[in-house]
Amino acid sequence: METWLTTQQAGILLSRRRITADYFNIIAASEGYEKIIGEGVYESGLPYPSVPDFVAYARYHGNPEDTRGMVSEWFGLLDRDYKVWDWLGKQRLNTMQAQALFRRGLITGSGLASELAKIGWSGEDRTNVQELGWSIPNAMLLVQGNLMQNASPSTIINDITKADIHPKYTTKYLDAVLTKPSTQDIIAYQLRKDPGLTGLDSELKRIGVHPEYIPLYQELAQVIPGVSDIISMGVREAFSPEIANAFG
């Protein structure tokens, strides 16, 4: 038994210009459709804008405050239903916009709760969503503020986590942002503590000095007398002939 295309299938192919209109008419006639009815079947299968599409079109090409008349030219809707379609086609406040209005004092807390309820937030979540509308200072600012207020170490660490730093890394973060002594201060301290500078390497690494530059700081840590001191020492014959020749 031979199987033919249905009129609906033929209509899709015709809309895509894969078959001719004559061939479509043959298919439609084989299913008992008169030519004018077949044309109606074809047109009914063509893509057609939705009601929201027509509402949006009417806002831009007609009266944006009253789209009923223009939409009715394209789509037959009951007045009762059209109110819903018209409302669905309008923009509404989203969560972030409602939070911004609350932060700026343009709506009250109860007004925000009302907007969040309309958006779809459950009653048990609205307080949390309201809290999320506020920005928190970054972790470094929180550390600096807590230090100025003599906050306890536990408070400082706890506030760092509130600024989105993982609890595993809070102490490392705190160590990183706290002020460290300068290289000059470290060198001066090490010279007082141990003129041999045996601990200088590790202290410089702790404040971030690259290992390749450690020898440079070790060299600079060696105190060289000033020009006037060298002259005075030379006058007083403090240098051996070898040293005097070496330094001119």
ABEGO torsion letter per residue (X at the ends): XBBBBBAAAAAAAAAAGABBAAAAAAAAAAAGBBAAAAAAAAAAABBBBBAAAAAAAAAAABBAABAAAAAAAABBBBAAAAAAAAAAABBBBBAAAAAAAAAAGABBAAAAAAAAAAAGBBAAAAAAAAAAABBBBBAAAAAAAAAAAGBBAAAAAAAAAAAGBBAAAAAAAAAAABBBBBAAAAAAAAAAABAAGAAAAAAAAAAGBBAAAAAAAAAAABBBBBAAAAAAAAAAGABBAAAAAAAX
